[in-house]
Amino acid sequence: MVEGAPRETRRRRPWLARQDWYFAIALASFVGVAVWFGRAIEDFFTPPSRDIPAPMLVGETLSDALQSASSAKVSAVVVARHSSDRYPKDVVMRQDPAAGARVRAGRQISLVVSNGVQIFAMPDLRYESLREVGLDLSHDQLTLGKVHYVLSADAEPNQVVTQDPAPLTAVRPGSVVNLEIAKSAGSAQKAPDFEGKSIDEARDMAAADHMRLGQVVWTPFGRNGPPRGEVVRQVPGPSAPLDSSQLVSLQVSAGPREAGYLVRQVHATVFAPDLTGTATTQNVRIEVRDETGTWNVYDAFAQPRQKLDFNLTVIGTSELDVYVNNELLDSTQLGVEPPLSKQPTKEKP
């Protein structure tokens, strides 16, 4: 105990000491709340000033794109690589977010980089089953196109007989491969006997047998020829074996009163167009229409600017239509039907 100090003074010191601690804690809390509130106000009114436009990285080499991203205060990372006919190897093809989009500083830009043009030899698929073909095409990133079943003495049933493109042909990923597959000889269909029937009867018979007719050639046989519309000849002949993709062509009488050049031999050349500008294959269908009906002379995939040549036999008024991806692109008239001649009259004795 300290001598001489008043007793009331000694009692007040502990209470004052506690008041100093309370004041310090309250002051610190007030300062913290004030700082937090000030930062919240600043973030509310000034976030746009922190956004930056994403740089244009498409078309740059990967090394330049990484440097451009660093200079723009963002990061870039390669997420995929794809082959391309347009962009050379190691050049950026796509980016996400796109150039000009507002992003935060430090944002990651995803890049797709080109592996360049990839060309390799077409694998030999002959004598393989469809399952083996599927595995090979998937491994080489090729696409299965049309599959036709044909009779073959060389391959076993369900094996590849021929392929298009041929083995060792230069192809690239995404190319379409069309196949002919061997089928059992026991499943062959026989051609009906159309000779002597009218063209309408022949078409009804073909529909009943679930087969398709090929080209129908109308031929004038003179004054003593068969009646108009009668089938004179067929190829293949009656009872000949047919596979599922084979057609029967008919020669039909144009009638004894027909005159002029009803049958025309036409050479047609078509260049597959490049509508997309990406050099990708497109489905091209070339259709001929004349007096005998409508038939396709080509219905398959074709490369842009690929040349397609055909020797056609058309009857009367005829047109050639070119479809790309089932849209009519061009129509050309091949010939005009001549008028019927009048039946000669007999003189009275």
Secondary structure as UniProt FT lines:
FT   TURN            3..4
FT   HELIX           7..45
FT   HELIX           47..50
FT   STRAND          51..53
FT   TURN            58..59
FT   HELIX           62..71
FT   TURN            72..73
FT   STRAND          75..82
FT   TURN            89..90
FT   STRAND          91..96
FT   TURN            99..100
FT   STRAND          102..104
FT   TURN            105..106
FT   STRAND          108..114
FT   STRAND          120..121
FT   TURN            126..127
FT   HELIX           130..139
FT   TURN            140..141
FT   STRAND          143..151
FT   TURN            157..158
FT   STRAND          159..164
FT   TURN            167..168
FT   STRAND          170..171
FT   TURN            173..174
FT   STRAND          176..183
FT   HELIX           185..187
FT   STRAND          189..190
FT   TURN            195..196
FT   HELIX           199..208
FT   TURN            209..210
FT   STRAND          213..219
FT   TURN            223..224
FT   TURN            228..229
FT   STRAND          230..235
FT   TURN            238..239
FT   STRAND          241..242
FT   TURN            244..245
FT   STRAND          248..253
FT   TURN            256..257
FT   STRAND          263..271
FT   STRAND          282..290
FT   TURN            291..292
FT   STRAND          293..302
FT   TURN            304..305
FT   STRAND          307..315
FT   STRAND          318..324
FT   TURN            325..326
FT   STRAND          327..335
//
